Amino acid sequence: MHQRRKLRQKERELAQKRFDRHKRYNYQSKPGPLDFIVVLDSLKPSFNIGKIYRTADAFGANAIHLIGIDFFDPSPAKGSFKWVPTIFHKNFEDCHQMLRKEKYQFYVLEPEEGVALQQAELPQKSAFIFGHEEFGFSFDKKDYPDIKILRIPQFGKVQSLNVSIAASVVMYEYARQYASQELLDSIPQKDLTGRL
C-alpha cells in the first residue's frame, strides 16, 4: 500500500511538471473559430481534462474555463492544451459573472431531465458546464436560475456517460449546428489512402 501511494505521488509530481511546461505555451493560444465555451468544474486532474482539451481543440472551442483546478495532466490532450485558451477561476461565481457579462447561455447535463441535446436550439454563445466525475458541481444549480438543463438521450441500462465522452457529444452537436460551410470547406480532405 505504501509503495502504491509513493508511485501515485510521483505520477502527480510528473504531471505537475508537464502542466507547468505546457501552460507556458497556452498564453499564446487563440480562440477557435466557434463561440462555444467549456467550463470544467473541479474535475479530477488526471485523465478526463486532457481528453476534453483534445476534443475542444478538434471542434474549435473559443476557450475552456477551469474552476478549482490548479493543474491537470496534459498528456491525454496530445498537445491541445497549448491551442485552446484557458481561464482559471477559484470558484464558479467568478466564472459565471465573467461569462454573463459576455452574454453566454449556460448549460448543464442531467441524465433524466431537460431538453434532449439534438432537439435544443443552442445559442451561438453557449457555455457548457461539466462537473466533477463523482461529486458533480461545486455550486447549487438552484442559485443560478439562468442555467438550462440538457440531456443526452441514452438507450442502454446504465444512464451515465464518462464526462469526457459527454463533453465530446455536446461539442459535436454544437459544431454540427454552427460550423459554416466555409469553415467545413477549409478543412483539408484526405483521400482513402490518407493523402491530401
VEXTORTI-283813 format. One record per atom (N, C-alpha, C, O): x, y, z. Coordinates in steps of 0.2 Angstrom, whole numbers, padded with zeros to 4 digits, always signed. Atoms other than C-alpha are relative to their C-alpha. Example, Ala and Ser with C-alpha at 12.3 -4.5 7.8 and 13.67 -1.06 7.14 Angstrom:
// residues 2
+0004-0006+0000 +0062-0022+0039 +0004+0006+0000 +0009+0005+0003 -0004-0006-0001 +0068-0005+0036 -0004+0005+0003 -0001+0011+0004 
// end
This chain:
// residues 196
+0004-0006+0000 +0000+0000+0000 +0004+0006+0000 +0003+0011-0004 -0005-0006-0001 +0014+0012+0005 +0003+0001-0007 +0004+0007-0009 -0004+0000+0007 +0023+0008-0012 -0005+0003-0005 -0003+0008-0009 +0005-0002+0005 +0007+0012-0022 -0001+0008+0001 -0002+0012-0004 +0001-0007-0002 +0005+0029-0013 +0006+0004-0002 +0005+0009-0005 -0006-0004+0002 +0023+0034-0017 +0000+0000-0008 +0002+0005-0010 +0000+0000+0007 +0020+0029-0035 -0005+0005-0003 -0004+0009-0007 +0005-0005+0002 +0004+0040-0036 +0003+0007+0001 +0002+0011-0003 -0003-0006-0001 +0013+0054-0028 +0005+0002-0005 +0006+0008-0008 -0005-0002+0006 +0027+0053-0041 -0003+0001-0006 -0001+0006-0010 +0004-0001+0006 +0015+0052-0055 -0003+0007+0000 -0003+0011-0005 +0003-0007-0001 +0006+0068-0048 +0006+0005-0001 +0004+0010-0004 -0005-0005+0001 +0023+0077-0047 +0002+0001-0007 +0003+0006-0010 -0001+0000+0007 +0027+0072-0065 -0005+0004-0004 -0004+0008-0009 +0006-0003+0003 +0010+0078-0071 +0000+0007+0001 -0001+0011-0003 -0001-0008-0002 +0013+0095-0062 +0005+0003-0004 +0004+0008-0006 -0005-0003+0004 +0029+0097-0071 -0002+0001-0007 +0000+0006-0011 +0003+0000+0007 +0021+0093-0088 -0004+0006-0001 -0004+0009-0006 +0005-0005+0000 +0007+0105-0084 +0004+0007+0000 +0002+0011-0004 -0003-0006-0001 +0019+0119-0079 +0004+0002-0007 +0004+0007-0009 -0003+0000+0006 +0029+0116-0095 -0005+0002-0006 -0004+0007-0010 +0005-0001+0006 +0013+0116-0107 -0003+0007+0002 -0005+0010-0003 +0004-0007-0001 +0005+0131-0098 +0003+0006-0003 +0000+0010-0005 -0004-0005+0003 +0019+0142-0104 -0003+0002-0007 -0003+0007-0009 +0002-0001+0007 +0013+0139-0122 -0007+0002+0000 -0009+0005-0005 +0008-0002+0001 -0006+0142-0118 -0001+0007+0000 -0006+0009-0003 +0001-0007+0001 -0003+0160-0116 +0000+0003-0007 -0003+0008-0008 +0000-0002+0007 -0001+0161-0135 -0006-0002-0003 -0006-0001-0009 +0006+0003+0003 -0017+0152-0138 -0005+0005-0003 -0005+0011+0000 +0006-0005+0003 -0031+0160-0149 -0006-0004+0000 -0006-0010-0001 +0006+0004+0000 -0049+0156-0148 -0001-0003-0007 +0001-0001-0012 +0002+0004+0006 -0056+0143-0160 -0005+0004-0004 -0007+0009-0002 +0004-0004+0005 -0067+0148-0175 -0008+0000+0003 -0012+0003+0000 +0007+0001-0002 -0083+0143-0165 -0001+0004+0007 +0005+0004+0011 +0001-0004-0006 -0090+0153-0150 -0002-0004+0007 -0002+0000+0012 +0002+0004-0006 -0094+0139-0138 +0006+0000+0005 +0012+0000+0003 -0005+0001-0005 -0085+0138-0121 -0002-0006+0004 -0008-0008+0005 +0000+0006-0004 -0082+0123-0110 +0002+0002+0007 +0007+0005+0008 -0002-0001-0007 -0082+0125-0091 +0000-0006+0004 -0004-0010+0004 -0002+0007-0004 -0074+0111-0081 +0000+0002+0007 +0005+0006+0010 +0001-0001-0007 -0080+0112-0063 +0003-0005+0005 +0000-0010+0006 -0004+0004-0005 -0067+0104-0051 +0001-0007-0002 +0000-0012+0002 -0001+0006+0003 -0064+0089-0062 +0007-0003+0003 +0011+0001+0006 -0006+0004-0002 -0050+0076-0056 +0006+0002-0005 +0004+0003-0011 -0005-0003+0005 -0033+0082-0063 +0003-0006-0004 +0008-0004-0008 -0004+0006+0004 -0029+0065-0071 -0003+0000-0007 -0001+0005-0011 +0001+0002+0007 -0037+0058-0087 -0005+0005-0004 -0003+0007-0010 +0006-0003+0004 -0053+0067-0092 +0001+0007-0003 -0001+0009-0008 -0001-0007+0002 -0047+0086-0093 +0004+0000-0006 +0002+0003-0011 -0004+0000+0006 -0034+0082-0106 -0004-0002-0006 -0003+0000-0011 +0004+0003+0006 -0046+0072-0117 -0005+0005-0002 -0006+0006-0008 +0004-0005+0002 -0058+0086-0116 +0003+0006-0004 +0000+0009-0008 -0004-0005+0004 -0045+0099-0122 +0001-0003-0007 +0000+0001-0011 -0001+0003+0006 -0041+0087-0136 -0007+0001-0005 -0006+0003-0011 +0007+0000+0003 -0060+0087-0141 -0001+0008-0002 -0004+0009-0007 +0002-0007+0000 -0062+0106-0138 +0005+0003-0006 +0002+0007-0010 -0004-0002+0005 -0047+0109-0150 -0003-0002-0007 -0003+0002-0011 +0002+0003+0006 -0054+0097-0163 -0007+0004-0003 -0007+0005-0009 +0006-0003+0002 -0071+0106-0163 +0000+0008+0000 -0005+0011+0000 -0001-0007+0000 -0064+0124-0162 -0003+0004+0005 -0006+0009+0004 +0003-0004-0005 -0069+0130-0145 +0003+0006+0001 +0009+0008-0001 -0003-0007-0002 -0067+0148-0140 +0005+0000+0006 +0010+0003+0005 -0004+0001-0006 -0060+0143-0123 -0002-0005+0005 -0008-0008+0004 +0002+0004-0006 -0060+0132-0108 +0001+0004+0006 +0006+0007+0007 -0001-0003-0006 -0063+0139-0091 +0000-0006+0005 -0004-0010+0006 -0002+0005-0005 -0056+0129-0076 -0002+0003+0007 +0000+0008+0008 +0003-0002-0007 -0065+0130-0059 +0003-0004+0005 +0002-0010+0005 -0003+0004-0005 -0055+0125-0044 +0005-0005-0002 +0006-0010+0001 -0005+0005+0003 -0042+0116-0055 +0007+0004+0000 +0007+0008-0005 -0007-0003+0000 -0024+0121-0051 +0004-0003-0006 +0009+0001-0008 -0004+0003+0005 -0016+0109-0063 -0004-0007-0002 -0009-0009+0001 +0002+0007+0002 -0020+0093-0073 +0005-0003-0005 +0010+0001-0007 -0005+0004+0004 -0010+0080-0083 -0002+0002-0007 -0007+0000-0010 +0002-0001+0007 -0009+0087-0101 +0002-0005-0005 +0000-0004-0011 -0002+0005+0004 -0003+0071-0108 -0006-0003-0005 -0005-0003-0011 +0005+0002+0004 -0020+0065-0114 -0003+0005-0005 -0006+0003-0010 +0002-0006+0005 -0023+0082-0123 +0004-0001-0006 +0002+0002-0011 -0004+0001+0006 -0009+0077-0136 +0002+0007-0003 +0002+0007-0009 -0002-0007+0003 -0003+0095-0137 -0006+0005+0000 -0004+0011-0001 +0006-0005+0001 -0021+0103-0137 +0000+0005+0005 -0003+0011+0004 +0000-0005-0005 -0018+0112-0121 +0003+0007-0002 +0001+0012+0000 -0003-0007+0002 -0007+0125-0130 -0004+0003-0005 -0003+0009-0006 +0004-0003+0005 -0020+0128-0143 -0007+0003+0002 -0009+0008-0001 +0007-0002-0002 -0036+0131-0133 +0001+0005+0006 +0004+0003+0011 -0001-0005-0006 -0036+0147-0122 -0004-0002+0006 -0009-0005+0006 +0002+0003-0006 -0038+0143-0104 -0001+0006+0005 +0004+0010+0006 +0001-0005-0005 -0045+0154-0090 -0002-0004+0007 -0006-0008+0007 +0000+0003-0006 -0043+0149-0072 -0004+0004+0005 -0004+0010+0005 +0004-0003-0005 -0056+0153-0058 +0001-0004+0006 +0001-0010+0006 +0000+0003-0006 -0056+0150-0040 -0007-0004+0002 -0007-0009+0005 +0007+0003-0002 -0075+0147-0039 -0004+0001-0006 -0003+0005-0011 +0005-0001+0006 -0090+0146-0051 -0003+0007+0000 -0004+0009-0006 +0003-0007+0000 -0097+0163-0046 +0004+0004-0004 +0001+0008-0008 -0004-0005+0004 -0082+0172-0054 -0001-0002-0007 -0001+0003-0011 +0001+0002+0007 -0084+0162-0070 -0006+0002-0002 -0007+0004-0008 +0006-0001+0002 -0102+0164-0070 -0001+0008-0002 -0004+0010-0007 +0001-0007+0001 -0101+0183-0068 +0004+0002-0007 +0001+0006-0011 -0004-0002+0006 -0087+0184-0082 -0004-0002-0006 -0005+0003-0011 +0003+0002+0006 -0097+0174-0095 -0007+0003-0001 -0009+0004-0006 +0007-0004+0001 -0114+0183-0091 +0001+0006-0003 -0003+0009-0007 -0001-0006+0003 -0106+0199-0095 +0001+0000-0007 +0000+0004-0011 -0001+0001+0007 -0101+0192-0112 -0006-0003-0003 -0006-0005-0009 +0006+0002+0003 -0119+0186-0114 +0000-0007-0002 -0004-0009-0007 +0000+0007+0001 -0116+0167-0113 -0006-0003+0003 -0008-0001+0009 +0006+0004-0003 -0131+0155-0110 +0004-0006+0003 +0008-0010-0001 -0003+0006-0003 -0126+0141-0098 -0004-0006+0000 -0010-0005+0000 +0003+0006+0000 -0130+0123-0099 +0004-0005+0004 +0010-0005+0005 -0002+0006-0003 -0128+0108-0088 -0003-0006-0003 -0008-0006-0006 +0004+0006+0002 -0132+0090-0092 -0002-0004+0006 +0001-0005+0011 +0003+0004-0005 -0143+0079-0082 -0003-0006-0004 -0006-0006-0009 +0002+0006+0004 -0147+0061-0087 -0008-0001-0001 -0010-0004-0006 +0007+0002+0000 -0166+0061-0084 -0004+0006+0000 -0011+0006+0000 +0004-0006+0001 -0172+0079-0086 +0003+0005-0005 +0009+0004-0007 -0003-0005+0005 -0170+0094-0098 -0002-0002-0007 -0005-0007-0009 +0001+0000+0007 -0171+0096-0117 +0005-0005-0003 +0011-0005-0001 -0005+0004+0003 -0164+0082-0127 +0005+0004-0005 +0003+0009-0008 -0006-0004+0003 -0147+0089-0134 -0002+0001-0008 -0001+0006-0010 +0000+0000+0008 -0151+0085-0153 -0007+0004-0001 -0008+0006-0007 +0006-0004+0002 -0168+0095-0151 +0001+0007+0003 -0003+0011+0001 -0002-0007-0003 -0160+0110-0142 +0002+0005-0006 +0007+0003-0010 -0002-0005+0004 -0158+0126-0152 +0005+0004+0004 +0003+0008+0007 -0006-0003-0005 -0141+0131-0144 +0001+0007-0003 +0002+0008-0009 -0002-0006+0002 -0137+0149-0145 +0007+0000-0002 +0011-0004+0001 -0007+0000+0002 -0121+0154-0153 +0005+0001+0006 +0010-0002+0006 -0004-0001-0006 -0114+0160-0136 -0002-0005+0005 -0006-0003+0010 +0002+0006-0004 -0116+0143-0127 +0006-0001+0005 +0011-0002+0002 -0005+0003-0005 -0106+0138-0111 -0003-0006+0003 -0008-0006+0006 +0002+0007-0003 -0107+0120-0106 +0004-0002+0006 +0010-0002+0006 -0003+0001-0007 -0103+0116-0088 +0000-0008+0001 -0005-0011+0001 -0001+0007-0002 -0096+0099-0083 +0003-0001+0007 +0008+0002+0008 -0002+0000-0007 -0095+0094-0065 +0005-0006+0001 +0006-0010-0003 -0005+0005-0003 -0083+0083-0055 -0003-0007-0002 -0009-0008-0001 +0002+0007+0002 -0084+0064-0060 -0004-0003+0005 -0008-0008+0003 +0003+0004-0005 -0090+0058-0043 -0005+0005+0004 -0011+0003+0005 +0004-0005-0004 -0097+0074-0034 -0004+0005-0003 -0008+0009+0000 +0004-0005+0004 -0105+0084-0048 +0003+0007+0001 +0009+0008+0000 -0002-0007+0000 -0105+0103-0047 +0002+0003+0007 +0000+0000+0012 -0003-0003-0006 -0096+0114-0034 -0005+0005+0002 -0004+0008+0008 +0005-0005-0001 -0112+0125-0034 -0007-0003+0000 -0008-0009-0002 +0007+0002+0000 -0130+0123-0031 -0004+0003-0006 -0004+0009-0007 +0003-0002+0007 -0139+0124-0048 -0006+0005+0002 -0008+0009-0002 +0005-0004-0001 -0154+0132-0039 +0002+0007+0001 -0002+0012+0001 -0003-0007-0001 -0143+0148-0035 +0001+0003-0007 +0002+0009-0007 -0001-0003+0007 -0142+0150-0054 -0005-0002-0005 -0005-0006-0009 +0006+0002+0004 -0159+0150-0062 +0001+0001-0008 -0003-0001-0012 -0001-0002+0007 -0151+0156-0079 +0003-0007-0003 +0004-0007-0009 -0003+0006+0003 -0143+0138-0081 -0006-0004-0003 -0010-0006+0001 +0005+0005+0003 -0153+0127-0093 +0003-0007+0000 +0009-0008+0001 -0002+0008-0001 -0153+0108-0092 -0001-0003-0007 -0006-0002-0010 +0000+0004+0006 -0149+0097-0107 +0001-0007+0002 +0003-0009+0008 -0001+0007-0001 -0149+0078-0108 +0002-0003-0006 +0000-0001-0012 -0002+0004+0006 -0141+0066-0120 -0004-0006+0001 -0003-0010+0005 +0005+0006-0001 -0154+0053-0123 +0005-0007-0001 +0009-0007-0005 -0003+0007+0000 -0147+0035-0119 -0005-0005+0000 -0010-0005+0003 +0005+0005+0001 -0155+0019-0123 +0002-0007+0004 -0001-0012+0003 -0002+0006-0003 -0145+0006-0113 -0002+0000+0008 -0006+0005+0010 +0002+0001-0007 -0147+0001-0095 +0003+0005+0005 +0000+0008+0009 -0003-0004-0004 -0134+0012-0087 -0001+0007-0003 +0001+0009-0009 +0001-0007+0003 -0139+0031-0089 +0006+0004+0003 +0005+0009+0007 -0005-0004-0002 -0122+0038-0087 +0006-0001-0005 +0007-0006-0008 -0005+0000+0004 -0108+0043-0098 +0006+0003+0003 +0006+0007+0008 -0006-0003-0002 -0090+0047-0094 +0000+0008-0002 -0002+0009-0007 +0001-0007+0001 -0088+0066-0093 +0004+0002-0006 +0001+0007-0010 -0004-0002+0006 -0075+0067-0107 -0005-0002-0006 -0005+0001-0012 +0004+0002+0005 -0087+0057-0118 -0006+0005-0001 -0008+0007-0006 +0005-0005+0000 -0102+0068-0113 +0002+0007-0003 -0002+0010-0007 -0002-0007+0003 -0092+0084-0117 +0001-0001-0008 -0001+0004-0011 -0001+0001+0007 -0087+0077-0134 -0007+0000-0004 -0007+0003-0009 +0006+0000+0004 -0105+0073-0139 -0003+0007+0000 -0006+0009-0005 +0003-0007-0001 -0111+0091-0133 +0004+0004-0005 +0001+0008-0009 -0004-0004+0005 -0096+0099-0143 -0002-0002-0007 -0002+0003-0012 +0001+0002+0007 -0100+0089-0159 -0007+0003-0002 -0008+0006-0007 +0007-0003+0002 -0119+0094-0158 +0001+0008-0001 -0002+0010-0006 -0001-0007+0001 -0114+0112-0156 +0003+0002-0007 +0001+0006-0010 -0003-0001+0006 -0102+0111-0170 -0004-0002-0006 -0004+0002-0012 +0005+0002+0005 -0115+0102-0181 -0005+0006-0001 -0006+0007-0007 +0005-0005+0001 -0127+0117-0178 +0004+0006-0003 +0000+0010-0006 -0003-0006+0002 -0114+0131-0181 +0006+0000-0005 +0008+0005-0007 -0005-0001+0005 -0100+0126-0192 -0002+0001-0007 -0006-0002-0010 +0002-0002+0007 -0102+0135-0208 +0003-0004-0005 +0008-0007-0004 -0002+0003+0006 -0100+0128-0225 +0007+0002-0002 +0012-0002-0004 -0007-0002+0001 -0085+0139-0227 +0005-0003+0005 +0011-0005+0002 -0005+0003-0005 -0077+0133-0211 +0001-0008-0002 +0007-0010-0002 +0000+0007+0002 -0081+0115-0217 +0005-0001-0006 +0009-0006-0006 -0004+0000+0006 -0073+0118-0234 +0007+0001+0001 +0012-0001-0003 -0007-0002-0001 -0057+0125-0226 +0004-0006+0003 +0010-0006+0004 -0003+0005-0003 -0053+0108-0218 +0003-0005-0006 -0001-0007-0010 -0003+0004+0005 -0040+0098-0229 -0003-0007+0000 -0004-0010+0005 +0003+0007+0001 -0048+0082-0236 +0005-0005-0002 +0009-0003-0006 -0004+0006+0002 -0039+0066-0237 -0003-0005-0004 -0009-0006-0003 +0003+0005+0004 -0042+0053-0250 +0000-0007+0005 +0003-0007+0010 +0000+0006-0004 -0044+0035-0244 +0006-0003+0002 +0007-0007+0006 -0006+0002-0002 -0026+0032-0243 +0004+0004+0005 +0009+0002+0008 -0003-0005-0005 -0023+0046-0231 +0004+0006-0003 +0006+0010+0001 -0004-0006+0003 -0015+0058-0243 -0005+0006-0001 -0011+0005-0003 +0004-0006+0001 -0021+0076-0245 -0001+0001-0008 -0004+0005-0010 
// end
